[in-house]
Amino acid sequence: MNYKNIDEEVLTSVYKNAHIALQSISDIIGATDDKEMKDELQSEYDGYEDFIGKLSSYMREIGLEPKDIGMLQKAFMFTSIKMNTLADDSTSHIAELMIKGTVMGITELTEILNNHENELKENTVSFTKELLSLEETYEQQLKKLL
């Protein structure tokens, strides 16, 4: 795999990772009436949105068009979240669902860095590490709501 393609693949993957998190929060935030949980979800939403804005700008600068997640994936995520919160919309259950998604993102980003960090451009590594740090912080915050 050549240098440019691996960077493009990683940036696209990092963008998708953050976008899925943003979509998940958007889908789940209405399932809780707990103020502390709503505040945490809103804070995370704002963090992901800020990150996506910076990453999107950079991607456009280098001629890479950020791609939205597909409608089918959005529908699946929405349905999954609604089904998971229908029977149990407690704060701890919502925190658990969000932690599971966050850990999936952390795992993906860690694998990228472990397998490709030396092959990637500095900016690509920086964006990957920034999102990883953001998600690790969110995981710790969500654990407090279990």
TILUM-842654 format. One record per residue (C-alpha): residue number from 1; x, y, z. Coordinates in Angstrom, 2 decimals. Example, Ala and Ser with C-alpha at 12.3 -4.5 7.8 and 13.67 -1.06 7.14 Angstrom:
{kevo 1, {12.30, -4.50, 7.80}}
{kevo 2, {13.67, -1.06, 7.14}}
# end
This chain:
{kevo 1, {0.00, 0.00, 0.00}}
{kevo 2, {1.50, 3.33, -0.94}}
{kevo 3, {2.02, 6.22, 1.44}}
{kevo 4, {-0.78, 8.45, 0.16}}
{kevo 5, {-3.42, 5.72, 0.12}}
{kevo 6, {-2.76, 4.60, 3.70}}
{kevo 7, {-3.10, 8.19, 4.92}}
{kevo 8, {-6.33, 8.64, 2.99}}
{kevo 9, {-7.70, 5.36, 4.34}}
{kevo 10, {-6.78, 6.23, 7.91}}
{kevo 11, {-8.18, 9.77, 7.71}}
{kevo 12, {-11.40, 8.40, 6.22}}
{kevo 13, {-11.58, 5.78, 8.98}}
{kevo 14, {-10.94, 8.36, 11.71}}
{kevo 15, {-13.60, 10.63, 10.21}}
{kevo 16, {-16.09, 7.75, 10.07}}
{kevo 17, {-15.28, 6.76, 13.66}}
{kevo 18, {-16.05, 10.27, 14.93}}
{kevo 19, {-19.11, 10.62, 12.71}}
{kevo 20, {-20.59, 7.34, 13.99}}
{kevo 21, {-20.11, 8.58, 17.55}}
{kevo 22, {-21.81, 11.87, 16.70}}
{kevo 23, {-24.73, 10.04, 15.09}}
{kevo 24, {-25.05, 7.66, 18.05}}
{kevo 25, {-25.22, 10.54, 20.50}}
{kevo 26, {-27.80, 12.26, 18.34}}
{kevo 27, {-29.89, 9.07, 18.33}}
{kevo 28, {-29.63, 8.34, 22.05}}
{kevo 29, {-29.77, 11.75, 23.72}}
{kevo 30, {-33.57, 11.84, 23.55}}
{kevo 31, {-33.83, 8.51, 25.40}}
{kevo 32, {-32.86, 10.00, 28.74}}
{kevo 33, {-34.37, 12.59, 31.03}}
{kevo 34, {-31.37, 12.48, 33.37}}
{kevo 35, {-29.76, 15.94, 33.37}}
{kevo 36, {-26.27, 14.69, 34.15}}
{kevo 37, {-26.42, 12.17, 31.29}}
{kevo 38, {-27.85, 14.75, 28.88}}
{kevo 39, {-25.10, 17.18, 29.83}}
{kevo 40, {-22.42, 14.51, 29.30}}
{kevo 41, {-23.87, 13.50, 25.94}}
{kevo 42, {-24.11, 17.13, 24.84}}
{kevo 43, {-20.52, 17.75, 25.90}}
{kevo 44, {-19.38, 14.70, 23.93}}
{kevo 45, {-21.47, 15.76, 20.93}}
{kevo 46, {-19.83, 19.18, 20.96}}
{kevo 47, {-16.37, 17.60, 21.24}}
{kevo 48, {-16.94, 15.24, 18.32}}
{kevo 49, {-18.49, 18.02, 16.25}}
{kevo 50, {-15.48, 20.26, 16.87}}
{kevo 51, {-13.10, 17.43, 15.99}}
{kevo 52, {-15.02, 16.57, 12.81}}
{kevo 53, {-14.92, 20.23, 11.77}}
{kevo 54, {-11.12, 20.37, 12.10}}
{kevo 55, {-10.62, 17.01, 10.40}}
{kevo 56, {-13.01, 17.85, 7.55}}
{kevo 57, {-11.17, 21.11, 6.88}}
{kevo 58, {-7.83, 19.31, 6.79}}
{kevo 59, {-9.20, 16.57, 4.53}}
{kevo 60, {-10.51, 19.15, 2.07}}
{kevo 61, {-7.14, 20.96, 2.13}}
{kevo 62, {-5.40, 17.79, 0.96}}
{kevo 63, {-8.10, 17.03, -1.63}}
{kevo 64, {-9.90, 14.27, 0.27}}
{kevo 65, {-13.68, 14.57, 0.49}}
{kevo 66, {-15.09, 13.47, 3.87}}
{kevo 67, {-17.84, 10.91, 3.35}}
{kevo 68, {-20.96, 10.77, 5.49}}
{kevo 69, {-21.97, 7.40, 6.89}}
{kevo 70, {-24.60, 5.75, 4.71}}
{kevo 71, {-28.34, 5.95, 5.23}}
{kevo 72, {-28.54, 2.20, 5.80}}
{kevo 73, {-25.94, 2.35, 8.56}}
{kevo 74, {-27.70, 5.36, 10.11}}
{kevo 75, {-31.02, 3.51, 10.06}}
{kevo 76, {-29.44, 0.41, 11.60}}
{kevo 77, {-27.82, 2.47, 14.36}}
{kevo 78, {-31.04, 4.33, 15.10}}
{kevo 79, {-33.06, 1.11, 15.26}}
{kevo 80, {-30.47, -0.61, 17.43}}
{kevo 81, {-30.39, 2.28, 19.90}}
{kevo 82, {-34.19, 2.50, 20.06}}
{kevo 83, {-34.47, -1.26, 20.64}}
{kevo 84, {-31.77, -1.14, 23.33}}
{kevo 85, {-33.39, 1.74, 25.20}}
{kevo 86, {-37.01, 0.61, 24.81}}
{kevo 87, {-36.84, -1.89, 27.66}}
{kevo 88, {-34.22, -0.04, 29.71}}
{kevo 89, {-33.66, 3.69, 29.38}}
{kevo 90, {-31.85, 4.04, 32.70}}
{kevo 91, {-28.84, 6.27, 32.93}}
{kevo 92, {-26.55, 3.33, 33.69}}
{kevo 93, {-27.82, 1.37, 30.66}}
{kevo 94, {-27.35, 4.35, 28.34}}
{kevo 95, {-23.86, 4.87, 29.78}}
{kevo 96, {-23.12, 1.18, 29.17}}
{kevo 97, {-24.27, 1.42, 25.53}}
{kevo 98, {-22.18, 4.53, 24.97}}
{kevo 99, {-19.13, 2.94, 26.62}}
{kevo 100, {-19.42, -0.10, 24.35}}
{kevo 101, {-19.43, 2.13, 21.27}}
{kevo 102, {-16.61, 4.26, 22.60}}
{kevo 103, {-14.47, 1.21, 23.34}}
{kevo 104, {-15.05, -0.02, 19.78}}
{kevo 105, {-13.74, 3.32, 18.54}}
{kevo 106, {-10.76, 3.22, 20.90}}
{kevo 107, {-9.92, -0.29, 19.73}}
{kevo 108, {-10.06, 0.70, 16.06}}
{kevo 109, {-7.87, 3.77, 16.59}}
{kevo 110, {-5.36, 1.83, 18.70}}
{kevo 111, {-5.09, -0.84, 16.00}}
{kevo 112, {-4.46, 1.84, 13.38}}
{kevo 113, {-1.67, 3.38, 15.44}}
{kevo 114, {-0.13, 0.03, 16.39}}
{kevo 115, {-0.11, -1.22, 12.81}}
{kevo 116, {0.55, 1.91, 10.76}}
{kevo 117, {1.86, 4.82, 12.85}}
{kevo 118, {5.32, 4.66, 11.27}}
{kevo 119, {3.82, 4.73, 7.77}}
{kevo 120, {1.56, 7.73, 8.34}}
{kevo 121, {2.13, 11.43, 7.87}}
{kevo 122, {2.45, 13.49, 11.03}}
{kevo 123, {-0.97, 15.16, 10.62}}
{kevo 124, {-2.69, 11.80, 10.16}}
{kevo 125, {-1.09, 10.46, 13.35}}
{kevo 126, {-2.00, 13.67, 15.16}}
{kevo 127, {-5.69, 13.46, 14.21}}
{kevo 128, {-5.80, 9.76, 15.11}}
{kevo 129, {-4.22, 10.38, 18.51}}
{kevo 130, {-6.49, 13.37, 19.15}}
{kevo 131, {-9.62, 11.31, 18.57}}
{kevo 132, {-8.20, 8.45, 20.63}}
{kevo 133, {-7.57, 10.80, 23.54}}
{kevo 134, {-11.05, 12.29, 23.21}}
{kevo 135, {-12.67, 8.85, 23.26}}
{kevo 136, {-10.58, 7.67, 26.21}}
{kevo 137, {-11.70, 10.76, 28.14}}
{kevo 138, {-15.34, 10.11, 27.24}}
{kevo 139, {-15.05, 6.49, 28.33}}
{kevo 140, {-13.86, 7.61, 31.77}}
{kevo 141, {-16.63, 10.21, 32.04}}
{kevo 142, {-19.29, 7.67, 31.06}}
{kevo 143, {-18.03, 5.15, 33.63}}
{kevo 144, {-19.01, 7.65, 36.33}}
{kevo 145, {-22.62, 7.35, 35.15}}
{kevo 146, {-22.85, 3.55, 35.40}}
# end
